[in-house]
């Protein structure tokens, strides 16, 4: 998805496609000859590079073209790679993105570094990075100008001279963008640079940043080492989720030397929770995606380094077999994605897209393992190993991922049995009123769990009381300890999200003590007022948005909270509603007291002639209304839905099936009757 006001702005310049050769690709605009500046050598099927997905750093997500992107930053990142153990974890590329160059080529037609940012030139920086045992990457565009709003020189028509210049500087990685490409055929543009890189004789990883516009996964395997499959990512749950969904179906195209690239990591930039960042890192690793850090590590906290340096998760991404994970199921936002590993084991990602904890389950056989008496199951975030009789299951927190490595290992009995912690009942609590919840602790192992106990805790001031036994002397395979609880939030508790934590303690047959916990997201809610009112005035249970935050009573805008414009569809302006960007989902508590939702919906006028979306209304997990695909050329469309008896109403906007570029969508005049 490109979220670009025009093709030449630098709000989003990431690309999409790649395969087996040398570097990175991107584009820009001006007049240029369609032929290269030197004859091309015979095409090659591969350059032998990037046999596992590239790992490193790129400055764009954290700095864009701001002044802080400079020589000191690049050197500082290289230092941190060594000092913080990231180099030892596998990260090796320190990559420069757009804005490193002067606005014009010199008298010899050569690119020069911006003297303010890089006073000692690119060769000097490359030498410093190499002195640390690392590699360096650079950026340009397969157009006449790059994607920056200023429009720095692109490589279209200068491929051979620019490639040689990069090689002379000691460049190891090229990101090649897609702006200002003058309509030259994409495959032709990217093939020319491939041949130019090969002609230098220097091994340069080639990253194609074509944004997936021409389905590069179908043709780029003989051209590049990696290729962008989507538009630019941004530091939000909705953006990460949308990009993940676009990249997952493309697993057949990936393999050693040629990788699907769903764009860089946002881990540590601050727009998501640590739980969401662990999901981001887990799913990129399961998808065998390049792991390019997009945060300024000079400002990163311990949790960011903990996520980025998880060796067990990195090993999933870097497995030599090179398989991208495949989706086994995704019903109701409960995803099971499995990845085959070179040693015969399977990695299983249990990913929860929804805003509340969910039980997600599969089996070792469904994941591709042979039938066996029992299996070992390694939790790659908890760094603990269990045995399982074959069920692979967990209650996964909202927006969380449980990442497991399963093997048909004869030594399974040496490990304690796995248990699953579950919650039955809706964690929707009205302040001052008691809600009934039931927790379960289930033995998934081949061996029994003994001396089992369960404890449920809540925030300070909350009353959590057990209404049935909290312990069991033993649980054999498949048996569960079920405990009923009464949960009361104090009167006056503000609406919002609060954490409940379920803790189980037990012992293995050998006496090993095990403690397992799962957080549950409880929502303190208030019943909506009687009558007809605006839904945008009610508190949201949860909100996910494809670009920036969901906006109240304005359009989506660009990316920052409060930067929207009046809601406008087909020239009609609306005072109330929600401004979103596909893919989007917003949930409201209705408490069974409401009957109807109505709205005027469509693509906001702020995106010109672009944008295609579809609107849906869900009531307690059932779709009760939808529009079909709407375009910017259409006036506001009426939408009404019967939500009688629903506890939760969910408003969904999808991309219309063609990607999320410019998909600004308005829920205008959004009303609810209760």
TAMO-V134232 format. One line per field, one symbol per residue. ss: DSSP state (A for helix, B for strand, O for the rest). burial: b if it has 24 or more other ideal C-beta (glycine too) atoms within 12 Angstrom, else e. A space follows every 10 residues. Layout:
ss->???
burial->???
//
This chain:
ss->OOOOOOOOOO OOOOOOBOOO OOBOBBOOOO OOOOOOOOOO OOOOOOOOOO OOOOBBBBOA AAAOOOOOOO AAAAAAAAAA AAAOOAAAAO OOBBBOOOOO BOOOOOOOOO OOBOOOOOOO AAAAAAAAAA AOOOBBBBBB BOOOBOOOOO OOBOOOOOAA AAAAAAAAAO OOBBBBBOOO OOOOOAAAAA AAAAAAAAAA OOOOBBBBOO OOOOOAAAOA AAOOOBBBOO OOOOOOAAAA AAAAAAAAOO AAAOBOOBBB BOOOBOOOOO OOOAAAAAAA AAAAAAOOOO BBBOOOAAAO OAAAAAAAOO AAAAAAAOOO OOOOOBBBBO AAABBBBBBB OOOOOBBBBB BBOOOOOBBB BBBOOOOOOO OOOOBBBBBO OOOBBBBBOO BBBBBBOOOO BBBBBBBOOO OAAAOOBOBB BBBBOOOBBB OOOBBBBBBB BBBOOOOOBB BBBBBBBOOO OOBBBBOOOO BBBBBOOOOB BBBBBBBBOO OOOOOBBBBB BBBBBBBOOO OOBBBBBBBB BBBBBOOOOO OBBBAAAOOB BBBBOOOOOO BBOOOOOOOO OOOOOOBBBO OBBBOOBBBB BOOBBBBBBO OOOOOBBBBB BBBOAAAOOO OBBBBBBBBO OBBBBBBBBB BOOOOOBBBB BBOOOOOBBB BBBBOOOOOO OOOBBBBBBB BBBO
burial->bbbbeebbbb bbbbbbbbbb bbbbbbbbbb ebeeebbeee eeebebbebb bbbbbbbbbb bbbbbeeebb bebbbbbbbb bbebebbebb bbbbbbbbbb beeebeeeee bbbbeebbee bbeebbebbe ebebbbbbbb bbbbbbbbbe bbbbbbbbbb bbbbbbbebb bbbbbbbbbb bbebebbbbb bbbbbbbbbb ebbbbbbbbb bbbbbbbebb bbbbbbbbbb bbbbbbbbbb bbbbbbbbbb bebbbbbbbb bbbbbbbbbe bbbbbbbbbb bbbbbbbbbb bbbbbbbbeb eeebbbbbbb ebbbbbbbbe bbbbbbbbeb eebbbbbbbb beeebbbbbb bbbbbbbbbb bbbbeebbbe eeebbbbbbb bbebbbbbbb bbbbbbbbbb bbbbbbbbbe ebbebbbbbb bbbebbbbbb beeebbbbbb bbbbbbbbbb bbbbbbbbbe ebbbebeeeb ebeebebebb bbbbbebbbe eebebebbbb bbbbbbbbbe ebebebbbbb bbbbbbebee eeebbbebbb bbbbbbbbbb bbbbbbbbbe eeebeebbbe eeebebbbbb bbbbbbbbbb bebbbbbbbb bbbbbbbeeb bbbbbbbbbb eeebbbbebb bbebebbebb bebeebbbbb bbbbbbeebb bbbbbbbbbb bbbb
//
